[in-house]
Amino acid sequence: MHSSTQTPVETAARAVKLFRNGANQAVRIPKEFELPGTQALMHREGNRLVLELVPDRPKKGTAAALLAALESMKDWEPVTEEFPDVDAGLLALDDIDLGDDDK
């Protein structure tokens, strides 16, 4: 299986057989055409079926997942609305004495 960082290599066309898998038509993908990962998108262009790799999402809670989330947010517009005053109408808080260790 190829690593997801490899660039695609052009491969000569190869004849394959179509078969039925239950109600679906299927084709085995020869080794030289394998895609890394577990998901792909398929669309039709005239008489062609095109498969495009969908990169696997990094595991939640990893640095790679954080990086992917930050990357997806890079084009977001900044929030310009004012943050609501969540303390409006509440009594003032009492000061808490945690003790003074210098005494």
N, C-alpha and C positions, 0 to 999 in steps of 0.2 A: 504494500500500500504506500502511496506517495505521502510525503509530509505536506502539510497545508501551506508551507512557505515556498514550496517549489513552484517555478513558473511552468505553465502548461507547455507541453511539447507537441508540435504538430505531428500527427500520425496519419499514415496512408489509410484510405478507406478500406473497410473489410466487410465482406458479405456476412450477414447473420441471419438466423432463422427466427421467425416470429412464431409464438405458440400461445396457447390459452392457459391461463391460470385461473380457474373458476370462471367468473364472468369477465375477467380482465384479459386483454391481450398483453403479452409480455415478450421481452427479449433478454437474453443473457448478455451482460456487458463483458466483452473480452478483457483480459488482464491489462493490455496496453491502453485501454480506455477507462480504467477504473478512476473514480473520483475519491479523494480523501473525505473523511467525515461521514455523516449519517443522513444528510438531507440534500435534496436538489430541487430545483424548479424546472418544470417542463413547459415548453410552449411550442406552438406550431408556426412555422414560416413556410407557407405554401405546402409543398410535399415533404418538407423537412420537419423532424422533431428535434428540438434543441434542449439539451440538459445543461443546467448551470448549477454549479456548486453553491450551496448555502453553507457558509462557514458555521461550524459548531459554536454554540455559545459557551463561554467559559463558565466553569462551575461557580455557583453563587458563593460569595464570601471570600473569593480569592482576589489577589492583586490584579489578575487579568480581567476579572469581572468588573472591578472598580475602574480600571482603565477603559474598558469598553463603555461603561456607563458615562464616564466623563467625556469620552469621545463623542457619544451620541448627544451630549448636552452642549457641545461647543458652539453651535449655531443658534442656541436659544437667545431670545431677546431678554435684556435685563428687566426685572420687575420694577415698575415706576410708581405703582400705587403705594400710598402710605400705609404702613403697618398699623393695625387698629390698636388703640390703647386698651389692653386687656385688664388693666388695673382700675379703669374708670369706675367710680362709685364704690370702691372698696375702702375700708379703713386702713390707715397707715400701719405698717408692720412695727412691732415692738423690737427694740434693740435686744440682742441676745448677748449676755456676758458669758464668754467661753472660758473665763478665768485668765488671770495674768500670771504667767510663769516667772516673771521678773521680781515678784514680791518676796 
